Amino acid sequence: MTTPNKTTITAEPGKLEVFISREFDAPRESVFRAFTEPQLIVQWLGPRDVTMTVERFDYKNGGSYRYLHRRGAHEYWFHGVIHEVLAPERIIQTFEFEGFPESGHVALETTKFEALPGDRTRILTQAIFQSVADRDSMMQAGAERGINQGHERLTELLEALKK
Amino acid sequence: MTPILKLHNHTVVDTLSQAFAALCDPTRRAILHRLTQSAATVSELAEPFAISQQAISKHLAYLENAGLIAKKRCGREHVCTLEPRTIRQVADWAEAYRTFWEASYERLDVLLEQMKSQATAFPRNANLPIGGGRLLHPGANRNLHPAARGRLNSKFPSAKAKLHPKRKKKS
């Protein structure tokens, strides 16, 4: 399957926010389900070399979640509470990475699911952090995971070229 | 700005922290923007701003310290130029973060395609304690935390038996 869809990240220097936007060739209901059902989300959230394990995943107003991303011996835990689930339009939740030296570095995430013509969907996530340093650290951590993914793909490509 | 996380590549992080701290200021961003057009002397850079040349010099020192610009002596003047390597690092950093999400969303593309073509293997089943419903395939169960898996199995003891035959073969 080829996809012309590209992820857009907007993070202005010195601001508390990050915006992540992406379109999908699938109806809004399906995309929404992929975000809110544990057996679906474990199949896509995180790069391929990360195994996602769900400990708690209760997507309803006032619910909560906790999950693990594991890469080799490295474990990355995340958790948050669900402020609002408005199927299939909107999710508002908190997000905290448990790997910081102290707890309390929480982001507020709002994801909107917009139905587009031709059974397509656009999602827009706004994450607001408590400080610019928090935002930049979180992006740095995500970036490292992304870089690893890039390396893995490069390795695969090089292996394929050998054959 | 001290990075909160312990990171593997300290050199990159330090450069980035300094660069981002430098980019936090609108005057310094305006100076960088001016330098994208051409190199400029300190007095040329000071001209459009309603602040003293001394204040501009402070901003320039900050930018130079962060590795975003370079200053060279040219006669009696200092000429400033952009330092593309650091700018590139900042751009790469944002690109790497995008790559993380792109990697996830590419997997989501695949999942959404599967949901379209094998609707029966992805039954809608709301109001369940862990949110999802029956096991979609044995692999999905493996990815659940043991505690969650226990809850799921006790609630749906025959979940595996109910799997779609096509999905079963694939595992």
HADDOCK unambig.tbl for C-alpha pairs under 7 A between the chains (distance, minus, plus):
assign (segid A and resid 7 and name CA) (segid B and resid 98 and name CA) 6.58 0.50 0.50
assign (segid A and resid 7 and name CA) (segid B and resid 102 and name CA) 5.72 0.50 0.50
assign (segid A and resid 8 and name CA) (segid B and resid 98 and name CA) 7.00 0.50 0.50
assign (segid A and resid 9 and name CA) (segid B and resid 98 and name CA) 6.03 0.50 0.50
assign (segid A and resid 13 and name CA) (segid B and resid 20 and name CA) 6.40 0.50 0.50
assign (segid A and resid 13 and name CA) (segid B and resid 23 and name CA) 6.04 0.50 0.50
assign (segid A and resid 13 and name CA) (segid B and resid 24 and name CA) 5.57 0.50 0.50
assign (segid A and resid 14 and name CA) (segid B and resid 24 and name CA) 4.53 0.50 0.50
assign (segid A and resid 24 and name CA) (segid B and resid 109 and name CA) 6.74 0.50 0.50
assign (segid A and resid 26 and name CA) (segid B and resid 112 and name CA) 6.33 0.50 0.50
assign (segid A and resid 30 and name CA) (segid B and resid 112 and name CA) 6.76 0.50 0.50
assign (segid A and resid 37 and name CA) (segid B and resid 131 and name CA) 5.25 0.50 0.50
assign (segid A and resid 37 and name CA) (segid B and resid 132 and name CA) 4.49 0.50 0.50
assign (segid A and resid 38 and name CA) (segid B and resid 130 and name CA) 6.85 0.50 0.50
assign (segid A and resid 38 and name CA) (segid B and resid 131 and name CA) 6.40 0.50 0.50
assign (segid A and resid 38 and name CA) (segid B and resid 132 and name CA) 5.74 0.50 0.50
assign (segid A and resid 39 and name CA) (segid B and resid 132 and name CA) 6.09 0.50 0.50
assign (segid A and resid 39 and name CA) (segid B and resid 136 and name CA) 6.85 0.50 0.50
assign (segid A and resid 39 and name CA) (segid B and resid 140 and name CA) 5.54 0.50 0.50
assign (segid A and resid 42 and name CA) (segid B and resid 143 and name CA) 6.74 0.50 0.50
assign (segid A and resid 44 and name CA) (segid B and resid 104 and name CA) 5.44 0.50 0.50
assign (segid A and resid 44 and name CA) (segid B and resid 105 and name CA) 6.97 0.50 0.50
assign (segid A and resid 44 and name CA) (segid B and resid 107 and name CA) 4.91 0.50 0.50
assign (segid A and resid 44 and name CA) (segid B and resid 108 and name CA) 5.10 0.50 0.50
assign (segid A and resid 45 and name CA) (segid B and resid 104 and name CA) 5.10 0.50 0.50
assign (segid A and resid 46 and name CA) (segid B and resid 103 and name CA) 6.96 0.50 0.50
assign (segid A and resid 46 and name CA) (segid B and resid 104 and name CA) 4.92 0.50 0.50
assign (segid A and resid 47 and name CA) (segid B and resid 100 and name CA) 6.42 0.50 0.50
assign (segid A and resid 47 and name CA) (segid B and resid 103 and name CA) 5.20 0.50 0.50
assign (segid A and resid 47 and name CA) (segid B and resid 104 and name CA) 5.42 0.50 0.50
assign (segid A and resid 52 and name CA) (segid B and resid 143 and name CA) 6.22 0.50 0.50
assign (segid A and resid 53 and name CA) (segid B and resid 143 and name CA) 4.81 0.50 0.50
assign (segid A and resid 53 and name CA) (segid B and resid 144 and name CA) 4.93 0.50 0.50
assign (segid A and resid 53 and name CA) (segid B and resid 145 and name CA) 5.51 0.50 0.50
assign (segid A and resid 54 and name CA) (segid B and resid 143 and name CA) 6.91 0.50 0.50
assign (segid A and resid 54 and name CA) (segid B and resid 144 and name CA) 4.91 0.50 0.50
assign (segid A and resid 54 and name CA) (segid B and resid 145 and name CA) 5.27 0.50 0.50
assign (segid A and resid 55 and name CA) (segid B and resid 144 and name CA) 6.61 0.50 0.50
assign (segid A and resid 55 and name CA) (segid B and resid 145 and name CA) 4.72 0.50 0.50
assign (segid A and resid 55 and name CA) (segid B and resid 147 and name CA) 6.74 0.50 0.50
assign (segid A and resid 55 and name CA) (segid B and resid 148 and name CA) 5.73 0.50 0.50
assign (segid A and resid 56 and name CA) (segid B and resid 148 and name CA) 6.70 0.50 0.50
assign (segid A and resid 57 and name CA) (segid B and resid 130 and name CA) 5.43 0.50 0.50
assign (segid A and resid 57 and name CA) (segid B and resid 131 and name CA) 6.66 0.50 0.50
assign (segid A and resid 58 and name CA) (segid B and resid 129 and name CA) 6.66 0.50 0.50
assign (segid A and resid 58 and name CA) (segid B and resid 130 and name CA) 5.60 0.50 0.50
assign (segid A and resid 58 and name CA) (segid B and resid 131 and name CA) 5.91 0.50 0.50
assign (segid A and resid 59 and name CA) (segid B and resid 131 and name CA) 6.42 0.50 0.50
assign (segid A and resid 100 and name CA) (segid B and resid 4 and name CA) 6.92 0.50 0.50
assign (segid A and resid 100 and name CA) (segid B and resid 5 and name CA) 6.14 0.50 0.50
assign (segid A and resid 133 and name CA) (segid B and resid 1 and name CA) 6.70 0.50 0.50
assign (segid A and resid 133 and name CA) (segid B and resid 3 and name CA) 6.74 0.50 0.50
assign (segid A and resid 137 and name CA) (segid B and resid 3 and name CA) 6.04 0.50 0.50
assign (segid A and resid 137 and name CA) (segid B and resid 4 and name CA) 6.22 0.50 0.50
assign (segid A and resid 137 and name CA) (segid B and resid 5 and name CA) 6.25 0.50 0.50
assign (segid A and resid 139 and name CA) (segid B and resid 97 and name CA) 6.08 0.50 0.50
assign (segid A and resid 142 and name CA) (segid B and resid 97 and name CA) 5.41 0.50 0.50
assign (segid A and resid 142 and name CA) (segid B and resid 100 and name CA) 6.17 0.50 0.50
assign (segid A and resid 143 and name CA) (segid B and resid 93 and name CA) 6.51 0.50 0.50
assign (segid A and resid 143 and name CA) (segid B and resid 96 and name CA) 4.60 0.50 0.50
assign (segid A and resid 143 and name CA) (segid B and resid 97 and name CA) 3.82 0.50 0.50
assign (segid A and resid 143 and name CA) (segid B and resid 100 and name CA) 6.28 0.50 0.50
assign (segid A and resid 145 and name CA) (segid B and resid 100 and name CA) 6.16 0.50 0.50
assign (segid A and resid 146 and name CA) (segid B and resid 96 and name CA) 5.39 0.50 0.50
assign (segid A and resid 146 and name CA) (segid B and resid 97 and name CA) 5.92 0.50 0.50
assign (segid A and resid 146 and name CA) (segid B and resid 99 and name CA) 5.06 0.50 0.50
assign (segid A and resid 146 and name CA) (segid B and resid 100 and name CA) 3.79 0.50 0.50
assign (segid A and resid 147 and name CA) (segid B and resid 96 and name CA) 5.66 0.50 0.50
